[in-house]
């Protein structure tokens, strides 16, 4: 699956969101030689005195163990801060050099970074870029830059499936929401449909099956475009570090996963009846990050995660799903990428991108089967913390030294998703991948929402007094007390972000707060018990879970009402 790339004429380069791009040309076309490097420089946002930009560099020469990109501005633009590169400026000349974690730049590989700048007057895109002294960028012809060929990418796929499209409203979730006092205010919001066991494909317990949802999606679509969202969630040995959402397949049942789960889903999605829908799949949440953070000699290691790393069935399962579902021309695969409070540390960040590349090239899959990634699925991490940054210093200490941040490089989901996108591109994914952020339960509004920074008595009072996320620890994930609905689903809300989505339907439980016998393969996890005092994965903090919760996926009325009460932006 290749993402469509749209070249813009040079005359458009001065407007906000315009792209100054020079792409490599097919070396076999019209006798034009492949250029040694290409640069995609995009102005993502622009206002009267400043702008943000995203830059992707592709190396078509010999592999590099370090790199340095240079350009000069025609106006008075100044780089003020950046990420994923070491940026410096002398007069009009700017240099962007690699960080230690993205120094390797393979032949055909790409690396992405971004920055914020100031300007006055015009904000022209630089005319020339050099990579290690070699000039990049080539004019593709008289009309300006041209797109590269799109090898094997079906023309029906668009760059961002959410743009210009409605998104499917699950009538079953909508009915549950509307039945709650005040629930009609959000009952028309689109949410993900979870295929969390084999029986869900055809419908179980009186619920709609996959075809039922697709047929309803066609009805809702009408004459326009419509996205319908499915969560692919049934790996063998699923959720190795948690018990509340353990699945039906045992650790070694990879063949059942392929033949009884993925193959039937692929067959239905490939039915030509549904070819006009834009089908978004969120592929196997919580799986691949577990292989990084909860294995080996780490204090957070879990024996079952070591089993799944050893047998390779998470990697094989994700690869198989990407391969098979990626063959369907109107399917857009987004792989789960954890969240900032899980993967944001240096020793998790790069290795997680690496194992995702491994999975995306397993079982016949390629990186072209990945349209993007999703963060914060079914989690509570705040979208944007406005009252502090990791660059702040209080009482002689960095914010990173606070108990809440705990040396993480990211304090919220938006900054994490944008940075991790760059890391994924560096690992070998397409430079145009997009990110989704699940904002279904990360609003943290209501009376507990701070209106400014905390007291500067210490770095902890500063952070704790100012943070929107009111959890005891960013590792807490089950039915969190005090949470609220977050940003409503929205297409293309920020640089590199395809959409804010409600992939986890608000009001559906994360797990039972006590043991409940069931035939769904779901266990009891103490992180869902409000009396639990924690473990190394949440720095031995209280769980923060709500009491009297039902099994995961079942309707939890008390939680839904609290989510509405604490919504941010508030519900009208």
LUMLUMMAR-699329 format. One record per residue (C-alpha): residue in three letters; residue number from 1; x, y, z. Coordinates in steps of 0.5 Angstrom, whole numbers, plus 500, padded with zeros to 3 digits. Example, Ala and Ser with C-alpha at 12.3 -4.5 7.8 and 13.67 -1.06 7.14 Angstrom:
REC   res     n     X     Y     Z
REC   Ala     1   525   491   516
REC   Ser     2   527   498   514
# end
This chain:
REC   res     n     X     Y     Z
REC   Unk     1   500   500   500
REC   Unk     2   503   507   498
REC   Unk     3   501   513   500
REC   Unk     4   499   518   494
REC   Unk     5   504   524   494
REC   Unk     6   502   531   491
REC   Unk     7   507   535   488
REC   Unk     8   505   543   488
REC   Unk     9   507   548   483
REC   Unk    10   513   553   486
REC   Unk    11   508   559   486
REC   Unk    12   504   555   491
REC   Unk    13   510   555   496
REC   Unk    14   509   561   500
REC   Unk    15   502   559   503
REC   Unk    16   501   556   509
REC   Unk    17   501   548   508
REC   Unk    18   505   548   501
REC   Unk    19   510   544   500
REC   Unk    20   517   545   497
REC   Unk    21   519   538   494
REC   Unk    22   524   535   490
REC   Unk    23   523   527   489
REC   Unk    24   528   522   485
REC   Unk    25   525   521   478
REC   Unk    26   525   513   476
REC   Unk    27   532   512   474
REC   Unk    28   529   508   468
REC   Unk    29   525   514   465
REC   Unk    30   527   518   460
REC   Unk    31   534   517   461
REC   Unk    32   534   522   467
REC   Unk    33   539   519   472
REC   Unk    34   537   518   479
REC   Unk    35   539   524   484
REC   Unk    36   543   522   490
REC   Unk    37   538   525   495
REC   Unk    38   531   528   495
REC   Unk    39   528   533   500
REC   Unk    40   521   534   502
REC   Unk    41   520   541   506
REC   Unk    42   513   542   508
REC   Unk    43   511   548   512
REC   Unk    44   506   545   516
REC   Unk    45   503   551   520
REC   Unk    46   504   558   519
REC   Unk    47   502   565   522
REC   Unk    48   503   572   522
REC   Unk    49   510   571   525
REC   Unk    50   512   564   525
REC   Unk    51   511   557   522
REC   Unk    52   512   550   523
REC   Unk    53   516   545   518
REC   Unk    54   517   538   517
REC   Unk    55   523   536   513
REC   Unk    56   524   529   510
REC   Unk    57   531   527   507
REC   Unk    58   532   521   503
REC   Unk    59   538   518   501
REC   Unk    60   539   515   494
REC   Unk    61   547   514   495
REC   Unk    62   551   510   499
REC   Unk    63   549   508   506
REC   Unk    64   551   513   511
REC   Unk    65   553   513   519
REC   Unk    66   552   520   520
REC   Unk    67   549   526   516
REC   Unk    68   548   533   515
REC   Unk    69   543   537   511
REC   Unk    70   544   544   510
REC   Unk    71   540   550   506
REC   Unk    72   540   558   506
REC   Unk    73   534   562   507
REC   Unk    74   532   568   502
REC   Unk    75   529   572   507
REC   Unk    76   530   573   515
REC   Unk    77   527   566   517
REC   Unk    78   530   564   524
REC   Unk    79   530   557   527
REC   Unk    80   527   557   534
REC   Unk    81   527   550   536
REC   Unk    82   527   543   533
REC   Unk    83   526   536   534
REC   Unk    84   529   529   531
REC   Unk    85   535   533   529
REC   Unk    86   541   538   532
REC   Unk    87   539   545   528
REC   Unk    88   544   551   528
REC   Unk    89   543   557   524
REC   Unk    90   549   562   522
REC   Unk    91   546   568   518
REC   Unk    92   541   565   513
REC   Unk    93   545   558   513
REC   Unk    94   541   553   517
REC   Unk    95   545   546   519
REC   Unk    96   541   540   521
REC   Unk    97   545   534   523
REC   Unk    98   543   527   526
REC   Unk    99   541   525   533
REC   Unk   100   545   519   536
REC   Unk   101   538   515   535
REC   Unk   102   537   517   527
REC   Unk   103   545   517   525
REC   Unk   104   544   511   520
REC   Unk   105   541   513   513
REC   Unk   106   541   507   509
REC   Unk   107   541   507   501
REC   Unk   108   534   508   500
REC   Unk   109   532   510   507
REC   Unk   110   529   516   509
REC   Unk   111   529   521   516
REC   Unk   112   525   526   518
REC   Unk   113   525   532   523
REC   Unk   114   521   538   524
REC   Unk   115   522   545   527
REC   Unk   116   519   551   529
REC   Unk   117   521   558   526
REC   Unk   118   520   565   526
REC   Unk   119   519   570   520
REC   Unk   120   517   577   517
REC   Unk   121   515   579   510
REC   Unk   122   515   572   506
REC   Unk   123   517   565   508
REC   Unk   124   519   562   502
REC   Unk   125   521   555   501
REC   Unk   126   529   554   500
REC   Unk   127   531   553   493
REC   Unk   128   537   549   495
REC   Unk   129   539   543   500
REC   Unk   130   545   539   500
REC   Unk   131   546   533   504
REC   Unk   132   553   532   506
REC   Unk   133   556   537   501
REC   Unk   134   552   534   495
REC   Unk   135   546   538   492
REC   Unk   136   539   534   493
REC   Unk   137   533   536   489
REC   Unk   138   532   536   482
REC   Unk   139   526   539   478
REC   Unk   140   522   534   475
REC   Unk   141   520   538   469
REC   Unk   142   517   544   466
REC   Unk   143   511   545   471
REC   Unk   144   515   544   477
REC   Unk   145   517   538   482
REC   Unk   146   514   531   480
REC   Unk   147   511   525   484
REC   Unk   148   515   519   483
REC   Unk   149   512   513   480
REC   Unk   150   507   509   485
REC   Unk   151   510   502   485
REC   Unk   152   504   497   486
REC   Unk   153   500   502   490
REC   Unk   154   492   502   488
REC   Unk   155   490   509   485
REC   Unk   156   484   508   489
REC   Unk   157   488   510   496
REC   Unk   158   488   517   498
REC   Unk   159   494   520   502
REC   Unk   160   489   521   508
REC   Unk   161   483   517   508
REC   Unk   162   479   521   513
REC   Unk   163   480   528   509
REC   Unk   164   473   529   505
REC   Unk   165   470   523   508
REC   Unk   166   464   522   514
REC   Unk   167   466   517   519
REC   Unk   168   462   511   521
REC   Unk   169   457   511   527
REC   Unk   170   456   504   530
REC   Unk   171   449   504   531
REC   Unk   172   450   499   537
REC   Unk   173   455   504   541
REC   Unk   174   450   510   539
REC   Unk   175   444   507   542
REC   Unk   176   448   505   549
REC   Unk   177   450   513   549
REC   Unk   178   444   515   547
REC   Unk   179   440   511   553
REC   Unk   180   445   515   558
REC   Unk   181   442   522   561
REC   Unk   182   445   527   556
REC   Unk   183   448   522   552
REC   Unk   184   445   524   546
REC   Unk   185   450   530   545
REC   Unk   186   455   525   543
REC   Unk   187   451   519   540
REC   Unk   188   453   521   533
REC   Unk   189   460   521   534
REC   Unk   190   464   515   530
REC   Unk   191   467   510   534
REC   Unk   192   472   504   532
REC   Unk   193   468   497   532
REC   Unk   194   472   492   535
REC   Unk   195   473   485   532
REC   Unk   196   476   482   539
REC   Unk   197   475   474   538
REC   Unk   198   473   470   532
REC   Unk   199   466   470   533
REC   Unk   200   465   477   533
REC   Unk   201   466   476   525
REC   Unk   202   459   474   524
REC   Unk   203   456   477   530
REC   Unk   204   456   474   537
REC   Unk   205   451   475   543
REC   Unk   206   446   478   538
REC   Unk   207   451   483   536
REC   Unk   208   452   486   529
REC   Unk   209   458   482   525
REC   Unk   210   463   485   520
REC   Unk   211   458   484   514
REC   Unk   212   453   488   518
REC   Unk   213   457   494   520
REC   Unk   214   459   494   513
REC   Unk   215   452   494   510
REC   Unk   216   450   499   515
REC   Unk   217   456   503   513
REC   Unk   218   454   503   506
REC   Unk   219   447   506   508
REC   Unk   220   451   511   512
REC   Unk   221   455   513   506
REC   Unk   222   450   515   501
REC   Unk   223   453   519   495
REC   Unk   224   460   521   499
REC   Unk   225   466   518   502
REC   Unk   226   466   514   508
REC   Unk   227   471   511   513
REC   Unk   228   469   505   517
REC   Unk   229   474   503   523
REC   Unk   230   475   496   525
REC   Unk   231   480   494   531
REC   Unk   232   484   487   529
REC   Unk   233   485   485   536
REC   Unk   234   486   477   537
REC   Unk   235   493   475   537
REC   Unk   236   495   469   540
REC   Unk   237   497   470   547
REC   Unk   238   494   477   546
REC   Unk   239   496   482   551
REC   Unk   240   501   478   555
REC   Unk   241   503   484   560
REC   Unk   242   495   484   562
REC   Unk   243   490   480   564
REC   Unk   244   483   484   563
REC   Unk   245   484   483   555
REC   Unk   246   487   476   554
REC   Unk   247   484   473   548
REC   Unk   248   481   466   546
REC   Unk   249   488   464   542
REC   Unk   250   493   461   546
REC   Unk   251   500   463   545
REC   Unk   252   502   457   540
REC   Unk   253   495   458   536
REC   Unk   254   498   462   530
REC   Unk   255   495   458   525
REC   Unk   256   488   459   528
REC   Unk   257   489   466   528
REC   Unk   258   491   466   520
REC   Unk   259   486   461   518
REC   Unk   260   480   462   523
REC   Unk   261   481   470   524
REC   Unk   262   485   474   519
REC   Unk   263   483   470   513
REC   Unk   264   475   470   514
REC   Unk   265   476   478   515
REC   Unk   266   480   479   509
REC   Unk   267   475   475   505
REC   Unk   268   469   480   507
REC   Unk   269   473   486   506
REC   Unk   270   475   484   499
REC   Unk   271   468   483   497
REC   Unk   272   467   488   491
REC   Unk   273   460   490   494
REC   Unk   274   464   494   499
REC   Unk   275   470   497   495
REC   Unk   276   467   504   495
REC   Unk   277   468   504   503
REC   Unk   278   475   507   506
REC   Unk   279   476   501   511
REC   Unk   280   481   503   516
REC   Unk   281   484   497   521
REC   Unk   282   488   498   527
REC   Unk   283   492   492   528
REC   Unk   284   493   489   534
REC   Unk   285   494   494   540
REC   Unk   286   499   493   545
REC   Unk   287   502   487   542
REC   Unk   288   509   489   539
REC   Unk   289   511   495   544
REC   Unk   290   510   489   549
REC   Unk   291   516   485   546
REC   Unk   292   520   491   548
REC   Unk   293   518   494   555
REC   Unk   294   516   487   558
REC   Unk   295   521   482   556
REC   Unk   296   528   480   558
REC   Unk   297   532   483   564
REC   Unk   298   527   489   565
REC   Unk   299   524   490   572
REC   Unk   300   517   490   568
REC   Unk   301   518   484   565
REC   Unk   302   513   479   564
REC   Unk   303   514   471   563
REC   Unk   304   508   471   558
REC   Unk   305   511   476   554
REC   Unk   306   518   473   554
REC   Unk   307   514   467   551
REC   Unk   308   511   471   545
REC   Unk   309   518   474   544
REC   Unk   310   521   467   543
REC   Unk   311   516   464   539
REC   Unk   312   515   470   534
REC   Unk   313   508   470   534
REC   Unk   314   506   477   535
REC   Unk   315   511   479   529
REC   Unk   316   508   473   525
REC   Unk   317   501   475   526
REC   Unk   318   502   482   525
REC   Unk   319   506   481   519
REC   Unk   320   500   476   516
REC   Unk   321   495   481   518
REC   Unk   322   498   487   514
REC   Unk   323   500   482   508
REC   Unk   324   493   480   507
REC   Unk   325   489   486   509
REC   Unk   326   494   490   505
REC   Unk   327   492   486   499
REC   Unk   328   485   489   499
REC   Unk   329   485   496   495
REC   Unk   330   481   500   500
REC   Unk   331   484   498   506
REC   Unk   332   488   503   510
REC   Unk   333   492   499   515
REC   Unk   334   495   503   522
REC   Unk   335   499   499   527
REC   Unk   336   498   500   534
REC   Unk   337   504   504   537
REC   Unk   338   503   505   544
REC   Unk   339   503   512   547
REC   Unk   340   508   517   550
REC   Unk   341   507   514   557
REC   Unk   342   510   507   555
REC   Unk   343   514   508   549
REC   Unk   344   517   515   550
REC   Unk   345   524   513   554
REC   Unk   346   530   513   550
REC   Unk   347   531   505   551
REC   Unk   348   524   504   548
REC   Unk   349   523   509   543
REC   Unk   350   528   507   537
REC   Unk   351   527   499   539
REC   Unk   352   520   499   538
REC   Unk   353   520   502   531
REC   Unk   354   525   497   530
REC   Unk   355   521   491   532
REC   Unk   356   515   495   528
REC   Unk   357   519   494   522
REC   Unk   358   521   487   523
REC   Unk   359   513   486   523
REC   Unk   360   512   490   517
REC   Unk   361   516   485   513
REC   Unk   362   514   479   516
REC   Unk   363   510   473   513
REC   Unk   364   510   477   506
REC   Unk   365   508   484   508
REC   Unk   366   512   490   506
REC   Unk   367   512   497   509
REC   Unk   368   508   499   503
REC   Unk   369   502   495   507
REC   Unk   370   503   500   513
REC   Unk   371   499   506   511
REC   Unk   372   500   509   518
REC   Unk   373   500   508   526
REC   Unk   374   496   510   532
REC   Unk   375   497   512   539
REC   Unk   376   494   512   545
REC   Unk   377   489   507   543
REC   Unk   378   484   505   549
REC   Unk   379   489   510   553
REC   Unk   380   488   516   557
REC   Unk   381   495   520   555
REC   Unk   382   493   528   555
REC   Unk   383   493   530   548
REC   Unk   384   497   536   549
REC   Unk   385   500   539   556
REC   Unk   386   500   546   556
REC   Unk   387   503   548   562
REC   Unk   388   510   545   562
REC   Unk   389   515   542   557
REC   Unk   390   521   538   558
REC   Unk   391   525   544   557
REC   Unk   392   523   547   563
REC   Unk   393   527   548   569
REC   Unk   394   524   549   577
REC   Unk   395   529   550   583
REC   Unk   396   535   548   579
REC   Unk   397   532   541   576
REC   Unk   398   529   539   569
REC   Unk   399   522   537   569
REC   Unk   400   524   531   566
REC   Unk   401   527   529   573
REC   Unk   402   520   530   576
REC   Unk   403   516   523   579
REC   Unk   404   511   524   573
REC   Unk   405   515   525   567
REC   Unk   406   521   520   570
REC   Unk   407   526   522   565
REC   Unk   408   521   521   559
REC   Unk   409   522   525   553
REC   Unk   410   515   527   552
REC   Unk   411   509   529   556
REC   Unk   412   503   528   551
REC   Unk   413   501   525   546
REC   Unk   414   501   530   540
REC   Unk   415   509   531   541
REC   Unk   416   510   523   542
REC   Unk   417   506   522   536
REC   Unk   418   509   527   531
REC   Unk   419   516   525   534
REC   Unk   420   515   517   533
REC   Unk   421   513   518   526
REC   Unk   422   520   521   524
REC   Unk   423   523   515   528
REC   Unk   424   519   510   524
REC   Unk   425   521   514   517
REC   Unk   426   528   513   520
REC   Unk   427   527   506   521
REC   Unk   428   524   505   514
REC   Unk   429   517   506   513
REC   Unk   430   514   511   508
REC   Unk   431   516   518   509
REC   Unk   432   508   520   508
REC   Unk   433   506   515   513
REC   Unk   434   500   519   518
REC   Unk   435   499   518   525
REC   Unk   436   492   517   528
REC   Unk   437   491   519   536
REC   Unk   438   485   516   540
REC   Unk   439   482   522   544
REC   Unk   440   476   518   546
REC   Unk   441   478   519   554
REC   Unk   442   484   523   554
REC   Unk   443   480   530   555
REC   Unk   444   481   531   563
REC   Unk   445   477   537   564
REC   Unk   446   472   539   569
REC   Unk   447   474   542   576
REC   Unk   448   480   538   576
REC   Unk   449   483   541   570
REC   Unk   450   489   546   572
REC   Unk   451   489   553   569
REC   Unk   452   496   554   569
REC   Unk   453   503   551   572
REC   Unk   454   503   549   579
REC   Unk   455   507   552   584
REC   Unk   456   515   553   583
REC   Unk   457   517   550   590
REC   Unk   458   519   544   587
REC   Unk   459   519   540   580
REC   Unk   460   514   536   583
REC   Unk   461   509   541   585
REC   Unk   462   510   545   578
REC   Unk   463   509   539   574
REC   Unk   464   503   536   579
REC   Unk   465   500   542   579
REC   Unk   466   500   544   572
REC   Unk   467   498   537   569
REC   Unk   468   492   536   565
REC   Unk   469   493   528   566
REC   Unk   470   490   527   573
REC   Unk   471   492   519   573
REC   Unk   472   497   517   579
REC   Unk   473   502   514   574
REC   Unk   474   502   515   566
REC   Unk   475   502   507   566
REC   Unk   476   495   506   569
REC   Unk   477   490   504   563
REC   Unk   478   484   501   566
REC   Unk   479   478   505   567
REC   Unk   480   481   511   570
REC   Unk   481   477   515   575
REC   Unk   482   477   523   573
REC   Unk   483   478   522   566
REC   Unk   484   474   525   560
REC   Unk   485   472   525   553
REC   Unk   486   477   528   549
REC   Unk   487   478   532   542
REC   Unk   488   472   530   538
REC   Unk   489   474   526   532
REC   Unk   490   477   530   526
REC   Unk   491   481   530   520
REC   Unk   492   488   532   519
REC   Unk   493   488   536   526
REC   Unk   494   496   537   526
REC   Unk   495   502   536   522
REC   Unk   496   503   529   521
REC   Unk   497   497   527   524
REC   Unk   498   491   524   519
REC   Unk   499   486   524   525
REC   Unk   500   484   524   532
REC   Unk   501   479   518   533
REC   Unk   502   475   515   538
REC   Unk   503   478   508   536
REC   Unk   504   476   506   543
REC   Unk   505   468   507   544
REC   Unk   506   467   511   550
REC   Unk   507   463   507   556
REC   Unk   508   466   500   554
REC   Unk   509   470   498   560
REC   Unk   510   477   496   560
REC   Unk   511   476   490   564
REC   Unk   512   473   488   570
REC   Unk   513   474   491   577
REC   Unk   514   474   484   580
REC   Unk   515   474   476   578
REC   Unk   516   468   475   573
REC   Unk   517   467   468   570
REC   Unk   518   466   469   563
REC   Unk   519   466   465   556
REC   Unk   520   470   470   553
REC   Unk   521   477   469   555
REC   Unk   522   478   475   559
REC   Unk   523   481   474   566
REC   Unk   524   482   479   572
REC   Unk   525   487   484   572
REC   Unk   526   489   487   579
REC   Unk   527   490   494   575
REC   Unk   528   483   494   574
REC   Unk   529   482   493   582
REC   Unk   530   481   500   585
REC   Unk   531   485   497   591
REC   Unk   532   491   495   588
REC   Unk   533   497   498   590
REC   Unk   534   501   497   583
REC   Unk   535   507   494   580
REC   Unk   536   514   496   577
REC   Unk   537   510   498   571
REC   Unk   538   506   503   574
REC   Unk   539   512   505   579
REC   Unk   540   508   502   585
REC   Unk   541   502   507   584
REC   Unk   542   495   506   586
REC   Unk   543   491   503   580
REC   Unk   544   486   509   580
REC   Unk   545   481   505   577
REC   Unk   546   473   506   578
REC   Unk   547   470   501   582
REC   Unk   548   464   496   580
REC   Unk   549   467   495   572
REC   Unk   550   464   490   568
REC   Unk   551   468   485   563
REC   Unk   552   472   489   558
REC   Unk   553   468   491   552
REC   Unk   554   462   491   556
REC   Unk   555   458   497   557
REC   Unk   556   460   501   564
REC   Unk   557   455   506   565
REC   Unk   558   458   510   571
REC   Unk   559   464   511   567
REC   Unk   560   461   514   561
REC   Unk   561   457   519   565
REC   Unk   562   464   521   568
REC   Unk   563   467   521   561
REC   Unk   564   461   526   559
REC   Unk   565   462   530   566
REC   Unk   566   469   531   565
REC   Unk   567   470   532   557
REC   Unk   568   475   537   555
REC   Unk   569   473   541   550
REC   Unk   570   466   541   555
REC   Unk   571   460   538   552
REC   Unk   572   455   543   550
# end
